[in-house]
Amino acid sequence: GADTLDILRQINDSKVELAFVVGADPLTVYPDNEFVCKSLCKLETLIVADLYLTETVKAADVVLPMSSCMETSGSFCNWENRIQTFEQVIKPLSDSKPVWMIFADLAKTLETDFALDSSEAVFNEFSKLLPDGLPCEFSSVPDDGLRLSTNAALNRTAGFQAIVRREPEVDNDQSIYLLSGNGDHHLGRNRTTRSDSLNRFMSEPFIGLSEKAAASLALSEGDLVKVENKFGKLIGQVKYIAGLRDDVVWIPDNFPEISANVLKNRKYDIDKATVVKV
């Protein structure tokens, strides 16, 4: 199977005519914004299922409203490699549907029956691919979830691929490591920034530096700075970030005024940039 970058390459090479994006916003968060835009514009049809009016939703030919985790039951695997389940709290709003139902309905339109009638049935189907000894029923998952061992033997029948480790590609032409992510109390660009109470904690974009790094660049908190590399540039106000390494600049992904992905390139695993006072 192709990963996201391979799919974008195939779209750019006109090998893919239709793409279905589910709960993702590549135009906002994926590295190499120019390449992503160029690739998606080559599609004959872009279908997006999401909860929010993201930049990718705005570019779609067809938009399907997706139910939130409050409107359906299901399961997920977190960063700890732990599978957890959740239960439906409210009925789906308007015409939204859970992702599994969207795909099941599309399959029926194509005269294919997945024979799945609930998210629990979906879990029970894929759980057969888990290592031996783990529960294979949705109802059997304990409250604290199931942690999958990183040393478990690869299940060849599941079609999984082993991760091949390699040395990361680094842009060594620049001086400071570039990181981006969620600001305090926020998650994503289209979710928590809708909350007035959370915006009282953080409502404006910024360029994060340690106080020591800022001082070495003759910068003070609130100064306007330019973050730049050969792929793009951003301008924003300096904010001191306690505990941030002195060789790192950090930019929140939560605000449309500043998009760190214009500074990131698909060629590199680790991005770097320069920071100068405006």
Stockholm file with secondary structure:
# STOCKHOLM 1.0

chainA/1-278         GADTLDILRQINDSKVELAFVVGADPLTVYPDNEFVCKSLCKLETLIVADLYLTETVKAADVVLPMSSCMETSGSFCNWENRIQTFEQVIKPLSDSKPVWMIFADLAKTLETDFALDSSEAVFNEFSKLLPDGLPCEFSSVPDDGLRLSTNAALNRTAGFQAIVRREPEVDNDQSIYLLSGNGDHHLGRNRTTRSDSLNRFMSEPFIGLSEKAAASLALSEGDLVKVENKFGKLIGQVKYIAGLRDDVVWIPDNFPEISANVLKNRKYDIDKATVVKV
#=GR chainA/1-278 SS CCCHHHHHHHHHTTCCCEEEEESCCHHHHSSCHHHHHHHHTTCSEEEEEESSCCHHHHTCSEEEEBCCTTSSCEEEECTTSEEEEECCCSCCCTTCBCHHHHHHHHHHHTTCCCCCCSHHHHHHHHGGGSCTTSCCSGGGSCTTCEECCTTSCCCGGGTCCCCCCCCCCBCTTSSEEEEEECCTTCCTTTTGGGCHHHHTTCCSCCEEECHHHHHHTTCCTTCEEEEEETTEEEEEEEEECTTCCTTEEEEESSCTTCCGGGGCCTTCSBCEEEEEEC
#=GC SS_cons         CCCHHHHHHHHHTTCCCEEEEESCCHHHHSSCHHHHHHHHTTCSEEEEEESSCCHHHHTCSEEEEBCCTTSSCEEEECTTSEEEEECCCSCCCTTCBCHHHHHHHHHHHTTCCCCCCSHHHHHHHHGGGSCTTSCCSGGGSCTTCEECCTTSCCCGGGTCCCCCCCCCCBCTTSSEEEEEECCTTCCTTTTGGGCHHHHTTCCSCCEEECHHHHHHTTCCTTCEEEEEETTEEEEEEEEECTTCCTTEEEEESSCTTCCGGGGCCTTCSBCEEEEEEC
//
